[in-house]
Amino acid sequence: MNDKRDWLRKLPSVDRLLSHDRVQNLIKEYSHRLVLEAIRDDLELARRSILAKQNCDISEAAVLDRITHELRMGFQPSLRPVINATGVVIHTNLGRAPLSQAAQAAMNAVAGRYNTLEYDLDEGERGSRLVHAAKLLRGLTGAEDAIVLNNNAAALILILSAVASDREVIISRGQLVEIGGGFRIPAIMQESGATLVEVGTTNRTRIDDYEAAVNEQTAMLLRVHSSNFRQLGFVEQPPLSQLTACARQYGLLSVDDLGSGTLIDTRAFGLAYEPTIQDSIAAGFDLVCFSGDKLLGGPQAGIIVGKAELIARLKRHPLARAMRVDKLTYAALIATLQHYLRDEALQQIPIWRMIGRELDEIGATAERWAAQVGGKVVDGRSTVGGGSLPGTDLPTRLLAIAVASPARFAAGLRQADPPVIARVAKSQVLLDPRTVLPEQEADLLRALSRLALDDDQEKGSLS
Ligand SMILES: *Cc1c(COP(=O)(O)O)cnc(C)c1O
């Protein structure tokens, strides 16, 4: 009992801690109130440990270390940059497409200043935010007009609500997909008040199937990109132009949800064919919608391009106001689209640079890493991800690090600053240079050498 009392008496006092230089610096950084709280909390925990006869370092230095750590952790934002060494280019959990330098600069330019978001400089009066990016999108896709919304899910809901509410929408059974995160096409339809009419079978849908389902309640033929899954074998879908011709013949609207939405032909990279946005417009779809942060390589957005009269109807719908995007999105999107206009998308847009990286160059990077931190270089595959190009991937070279516990090693990498996200295999951790930005390499190698050292020490090989 006396023992405990002794220990309690040895606890540093709040006043003494407050007069410490380190604490004064913490107060400058975090405020007097937060530092005082941190000190009181730590001393309280120390007191309880003593009473429970648990070990607790109560030296002044230890208390200061702990409160510094606590304060730092308290200000660590939950949204932080990470190093993506998974080789999944459009990684939905890791923020999808990283933005180009120009897109970042454009966001920065309008972020802290007043801007022309809804201001017409020529007239000196209120303008519409809906004009931004529209001209660029018209030029790049060949569509008559465009509208930008918060994401592609919103785009689809707006289309269905504005032009198919209380009417029937025909869709192939092969396209009734769940895109991820519980986003299911049938649920969206229901939410928008449209009635889903399924035609064909899971693997095959022919144009006659669509025709047979048309009646006076039908508003639209909808095509949905199968996104994150791929059907192989005995499968059939009508060509795009056949679908749009059928819609025209019966006076119906044709809508294409492209999902990733690329302006660049993916076959140039040895990947499967995806209809480009231009292909869809040329095939005659009235409306085409796609994401801004998948294969476009820009900010999160849902973009609809198509017939001017229909886009005008979408703009007037009350949901368009609720789904509109802010100045930062427009700034990043315009800068991203300008890369395509200048024919420099493959060099300037990070996801295209990653998709287009030469195997030799990836291999040389992996060898350089291996020379610095150990491990060996092996063949592997990178994936595009983001629900685009399912089942097709790119050959890559990986740095493979054999460790006692790959899961624990990967967890250690996630604790690095910035955190490193790697692939975990049976007896090794795999790192794909394809998705690591050049400016992140030094941080990656530092995290790796630190951890590799720890792992060696555990195995006793350094003793
Ligand atoms: C990804 C995707 C969506 C959803 O797009 P978000 O921009 O994530 O809302 C919708 N449809 C398809 C086919 C998709 O691949």
The ligand as an ORCA input file, in Angstrom:
! r2SCAN-3c Opt
* xyz 0 1
  C     -18.599      2.918    -61.270
  C     -19.900      2.795    -61.975
  C     -21.009      3.557    -61.573
  C     -20.951      4.476    -60.392
  O     -20.117      5.551    -60.658
  P     -19.662      6.515    -59.457
  O     -18.989      7.627    -60.169
  O     -18.779      5.699    -58.598
  O     -20.897      6.937    -58.751
  C     -22.195      3.415    -62.270
  N     -22.296      2.556    -63.314
  C     -21.246      1.802    -63.727
  C     -21.436      0.862    -64.880
  C     -20.015      1.891    -63.074
  O     -18.976      1.147    -63.475
*
